[in-house]
Amino acid sequence: MDEYMKRRLEKQKQLFKQLGIQLDALSIHQKQFKTKMRGYDPDEVDAFLDEIIKDYERFYANIADLMDKWQEQQTVIKELKSAPKPAHDYNTIDRRQLEEVVTQMENSLRLLKVRLRPENDFFPE
């Protein structure tokens, strides 16, 4: 077994231990069963255990991926919480500012009416 695989299996074993999972791919692979006269076919058992090992590898990959994504999200959340707050909160509207904007819009509308039709009686108020 190469060094990369050993490290991967060790990381898998540590993660599964943290999650309370007793079996990992290596322990399944290394499991030896006693043989009896009317026992199961060892080749069939080995083939089934190989399928279980593949599933464990997929579980580990999914769990590791999800944990990486979770850690990334935690970092983003931490950065957002520690980011300086803007001086003006755009989600709250100041009543005075809103009244000023409405007044400016009304004045602009009056000027526009005068430019379009200078006759006073064309646009009744």
C-alpha positions in Angstrom: 0.0 0.0 0.0 1.5 3.4 -1.0 2.0 6.3 1.4 -0.8 8.4 0.0 -3.3 5.6 0.6 -2.0 5.0 4.1 -2.5 8.7 5.0 -5.9 8.8 3.4 -7.0 5.7 5.4 -5.6 7.2 8.6 -7.5 10.4 8.0 -10.6 8.4 7.3 -10.2 6.4 10.5 -9.8 9.6 12.5 -12.8 11.2 11.0 -15.0 8.1 11.4 -13.8 7.8 15.0 -14.9 11.5 15.7 -18.3 10.7 14.1 -18.7 7.5 16.2 -18.4 5.2 13.2 -16.6 2.0 14.2 -15.7 0.5 10.8 -13.5 2.0 8.1 -12.4 0.7 4.8 -9.2 -0.7 6.0 -10.7 -2.5 9.0 -13.3 -4.1 6.7 -10.6 -5.1 4.2 -8.4 -6.7 7.0 -11.3 -8.6 8.7 -10.6 -12.3 8.8 -13.5 -14.8 9.3 -13.2 -18.3 10.6 -14.2 -21.1 8.2 -16.6 -23.8 9.1 -17.7 -26.9 7.3 -21.0 -25.4 6.1 -19.9 -21.7 6.0 -20.3 -19.1 3.4 -18.3 -19.0 0.2 -15.2 -16.9 1.0 -15.0 -15.5 -2.5 -18.6 -14.3 -2.3 -18.0 -12.8 1.2 -14.9 -11.0 -0.1 -16.7 -9.6 -3.1 -19.5 -8.3 -0.9 -17.0 -6.8 1.5 -15.3 -5.1 -1.4 -18.6 -3.4 -2.3 -18.9 -2.3 1.3 -15.4 -0.9 1.2 -16.3 1.1 -2.0 -19.4 2.5 -0.2 -17.3 3.5 2.8 -14.9 5.3 0.5 -17.8 7.2 -1.1 -19.2 8.0 2.4 -15.8 9.3 3.4 -15.4 11.4 0.3 -18.9 12.9 0.8 -18.4 13.6 4.5 -15.0 15.1 3.9 -16.4 17.3 1.1 -19.3 18.4 3.2 -17.0 19.2 6.1 -14.8 21.3 3.8 -17.8 23.2 2.6 -19.1 23.7 6.1 -15.7 25.1 7.2 -15.6 27.5 4.2 -19.1 28.7 5.1 -18.1 29.2 8.8 -15.1 31.3 7.6 -17.4 33.4 5.4 -19.9 33.9 8.3 -17.0 34.9 10.6 -15.8 37.4 8.0 -19.2 38.8 7.5 -19.8 39.2 11.2 -16.4 40.9 11.7 -16.8 43.2 8.7 -17.3 46.9 9.5 -20.9 48.0 9.4 -21.8 50.6 6.8 -22.4 54.1 8.1 -25.9 54.1 6.5 -28.2 51.1 6.8 -29.9 51.0 3.4 -32.6 48.6 4.8 -34.0 51.4 7.0 -35.5 54.5 5.5 -35.2 57.8 7.4 -38.5 59.6 7.3 -36.9 63.0 6.9 -34.8 61.8 3.9 -37.8 60.2 2.3 -39.8 63.5 2.6 -36.8 65.4 1.0 -36.7 63.0 -1.9 -40.5 63.3 -2.4 -40.3 67.1 -2.3 -37.4 67.0 -4.8 -39.4 64.8 -7.1 -42.4 67.0 -6.9 -40.3 70.1 -7.7 -38.7 68.2 -10.7 -42.2 67.3 -11.9 -43.4 70.9 -11.7 -40.3 72.0 -13.7 -40.9 69.3 -16.3 -44.5 70.3 -16.7 -43.5 73.9 -17.3 -40.9 72.9 -19.9 -43.3 70.7 -21.7 -46.3 73.1 -21.7 -45.8 76.6 -20.4 -49.5 77.2 -20.2 -50.6 77.2 -16.5 -54.0 75.6 -17.1 -52.8 72.6 -19.2 -51.8 70.5 -16.1 -54.3 70.9 -13.4 -52.9 70.4 -9.9 
